[in-house]
Amino acid sequence: WGVPLSLSRMPVESVYGVFELGMNRAGEIAPLSRMVRPHVAIITNVELVHLEFFASLGEIADAKAEIFAGLQPGGIAILNRDNTYFTHLETAAKAAGAGRIISFGVHEAAEVRLIELAEHPTCNCIFADIDGQAVTYKIGAPGRHWAINSLAVLAAVKALSADLGLAALAMADVLPTSGRGARHRVDYGDGSILIIDESYNASPVAVAAAIETLGAVEVDKLGRRIAVLGDMLEMGPASPGLHADLAPALVSAGADLVFACGPSMANLFEALPGHMRGRYESTSADLLPRVIAAVQAGDTVLVKGSLGIAMAPIVRALLELGPNSDANASAVRG
């Protein structure tokens, strides 16, 4: 009900409207697109998500291409040039009557291209070519994935002849929200704990990106990088392998301890080197006290998992470790 509710609540005087059209099965995006009737349609990526309901990545690409079903005649499609399915989606957009297709990414053929990225612990500094216009800007969220997705946003701004300069400046105020990368620092013991809240959702590419972000955090010699991970749901028969395949990313990121919960995360836990194994439990409720007992001042703790695994209570418990509970937790800005 998100799209119809958002449409009904949009003020009559609105000049622009931005809508996210989500799905986990084929046939869900097309009717939503026909409601919204977008002038610009963006597909950020095609990755391994919702595999329980799709036989292949190609089927996921087709489901995402349903966004073109309601595209205004002559409308604009913005596509990730780095993705394997770019040509597939480009063909679908043209067949739906798109008047222009704009690509973004690091690919040398992308019209909106990342030229240089300086990744910092709490932000990104970006130099990009936005359809022929050089732009330098900062985005208040760390991680390469944020930088790439910001290109799609600026591509839309430029395509609509809106103020590209103001949009680029506004990127500095873009902060990860609760469950989607928000950072909190909590006073604890003789120091503090940094909490990275990624508790809202999880897929192989999203977890890998979060792990990379954890690896980029600077910790002192006493601090540790701790990953607390719950199952990635809707992965289908490939689920055991997809979970186990996360182990190399954790090793590369320099994770010191990994806590895991959920039936599929058992596969990851077994794939980890012994010294990285914090604790495995079948549920997040059982894992919570193990995590709380293990954290120390100086630690950085990443919490991530699908919504159905209920990782948010672990985040709340970590926030309550400070002497003044939530009042003592401060958001970390880029």
N, C-alpha and C positions, 0 to 999 in steps of 0.2 A: 504493500500500500504506500510505500515511500514516494514514488513518483506522482501518483494522483494527488496525494496530500500536499506535496511540495508545489504542484501546479496550482491547486486550489488556494494555497496560502500566499502565492506570489502577488505582491502589490500590483495594482493595475498600471501604475506609473513606471514600473520597472523597464529599464532600457535593455538590460542583459539578464539572462537566467542561466545558471549552471546546474546541471542535473547529472547525477551518477546513475547509470542504468546497470544494475547488477543482475547476475543470474548464477544458477548452478545446474541448469538443464537447458537443452535446446528448446527453442520456441518461446522463451521468456522475454527476451529483449525486444523482439519485433513489435509486439503490441505496445510496449512502453515507448518505443521510438515513435510510433504513430501518434501517441498522445502528445509527446513533446514537440514533434516536428522540428528537429534542430536545423539551424543554418550551418552549424559546424559540428562534426562528429569526430571524436578522438578515440582511438584505440591505443592504449599505452603499450600493451604487450600481449603476447600469447604464450602462456607458460603452463606447467603441469599443475592445474588446479581442478578440483571437482572430478577427478578421474573415475570416481565411482559411477558417474552418470555419462561418461564419454569413453568411447573405444580408442580414441587417438587424439593427438594434438590437433590434427586437421579438423576433427569434429568441433573442438573448442574454438578454433579459428572461425569456422562457419557460424557457430553460435554467436560469437562476438560481432561478426559481420552483419548480423541482424540489425545492428544499430543504423545501418543505411536504409532500412525499410521505410523510415519516416523522414529521411533527409529531404529538405526542401529542394525542389528542382534547381540544379545548378549550384547546390550547396558545396561546402568544403569538407573534405576528409583529411584528417591529420593522423599519420601513421608512423610507427617506429621503423626507421630504415634499417636498424641493426637486427631486427627480428627475422627469423627464418621465413615467416609467413607474410612478409611485406608484399611480395608480388601477388600472392593469393588474395590478400585483402585489397590491394590496389585494383585488381581485376573486379572484385565484388563491388567496390565503390563506383567504378566506372559503369558497371552494368546497372547500378541503381540510379544513375544519372548525376553523379557528382560532377560539378563544373570544374573543380580544381582539387588536386591532391598534393598535400604538403608533407614532406617527410622530415623526421627529426632523428637525431642520434649522433654518433661519432663517425658514421660512415661518410666517406669523402663525397658521396653523391647526395647527401642530405641537404635540403634547402635550409634547414635550421640545424646548425651543427655545433657541437661542443668542441671548442678549440683547445681550451686549457682548463683544468680543474685543480684547485688547491683544496684538499680535504683537511679540515681541522676537527678537533674533538667535538665541537658543538655547532659547527656550521660548515658551509661550502662557499668558496669564492670561485666564480665562474667567468670565463671569457668565452663568448659565443658569437657566431655569425647567425643573426636572425634574419634569414631571407635577404641577405645582402647588406644588412646593417650590423656593424660591430657593436656589441653590448657587453659591458662588464657589470656584474652584479653579485650580491651576496644573498644566500638563502639561509634562513635561520634554523636549518636542520642538517645534521651530518649524514653522510652516506651518499655514495655515488648514485643510487637509485633515485634519490630526491633530485639530484642535479639533472639527470636525464629526463625525468617527468616534468621538471620546470621548463624544459625546452618546449614541450608540447603546449604548455600554458601560454608562453610568449609567442609561439607560432599562431595560436588562435587570436591573441591580442593584435598582432601585426596584420593578420588576414582580415580582421574586421575594421582595420584602420583606426583602432583605438590608440590611446596614448601609451606607446611602448616604453618610454622612459619612466613614466609613473608606475607602470606595472613592474618593471625591473626593480625599481626602488622598493616597492611594496613587498618584494620577495624576502627582504630582510626580516619582515614581521611574520613570515610563515614559520610556525612552530609545530612540532609533532603534538598531537592531541593524546588524551588518555587512552591507553590501550594500543596506540599506534606510534609509539616511540617517544612519548613524553618522558622527560628526565626530572628526577627529584633527588635532591641531596638532603640526607637526614643526619643530624648530629648523633653520633653514637660512640660510646666509650671515650677514648682519647682523641677521636677524630670524627670521621663521617663515612657514610655509605652512599654511593651513587647508585640509584635505581633507574633502570631503563625499562619502561613499561610498554611492552609489545604484546599485551595479554589478549588483544581482541581477536586476532586471527592468525592463521599460519598456513603456509604452503611451502614447497621446497625452495622456490626462488626467494620468497619473503624471509624464511628462516635463514637462508644463506646470507642474505643482505644484512639481517640483524646481527648475525655472528660476525660478519666483516666489520660492522660498526662497533661491536664490542671489542674487537681486536685493535681498533684505532684509538680506543680510550687510553690515555696515559695514566698509569698507576704507579705509586711510589714502590720502593723495594719491599715494603711490608704488605702492600695491597695485592689483591688477587682478582682475576677476571673469572666470574662465576656465571654459568649459563644454567637457567632453570627452564626446562623445556617440556611442554605437553604435546600430546599427539596432534599431528596434522590430519584432520578428518577428511572424509570423502576422497580418499586416495585409491580406493578399489584394491584389486589383487596385487598391485605394485607397491602397496603401502609398506610392507616390511623392508624391502630393498631401498625405497626412497628415504625411509628413516635412517637406516644404517649408513646410507651414503653421505649423511651429514657429518660423519666423524672426521674426515680429512679437513673440512672447513674449520672445525673446532680446534684441531691440532694447529692448523696454520694461523689461526687467530690468537694463539697463545692462551687458550682457556686453561685455567688452573683446575677448576672443578666443574663437573656437570651433574646436575640433579635432573631426574627425568621421571615422568609419570604417564600412564596410559598404556594400553596393550601394545601399540606399535612402537612406542618409544623404547620398549625393552630391547628392540633390535639395535637401536643406536647405542644404548648403554653397553650392550655386549660387544659392540664394535670398537669401543673406546679403549685406549691404553689404560692399564690398571690404575696408574697414578692420577688419572683424570676423573675416575668414578667417585662422585660424591655419594649419591644414594638414588636408588630406584624404588618407586612405590607405584601401586596400580592406580591410585587416584591422587588428584591434587590435594585433597583434604588430608590424606595420609602423608603426603610429601611436605606439606607446609611446616610442621614443627621441626622436621629435619633441616630444612633450609634456615629457619630462624635460629636454630641451635648452632649452625655452622658459620654464619656470617661474622665478620670481624671489622673493626675500624679500618678504613682504607680500601675495602672491597668495592668493586663495581659489579652489580648484579643485573643481568639481563633476564627478564621473564617473558616467555613467549609460548603461545599455544593456540589452538583453535578455541573459539568461544565456548563450544560445547564441553570442553575439558575443564573449564572454570579455573583459569589461572589468576584471575583478578583478585581473589581473596589472598593469594600469596603476596601480591603487590601491596594490598592494604595492610597486611601484617607487617611487612617491611617498613611501610610508612609510619607505623605505630611504634617502631622501636625507639624513636627519639624521646627525650625526656618530656617533651610537651606534645607528644603524639603528632597529629596532622599539622598542628600549628607550628611545629618545628621543622616541617619539611618545606623546602624551598624549590620552586621550579628553576631549572637550569636553562638559560637562554643562550642562543648563539651570538 
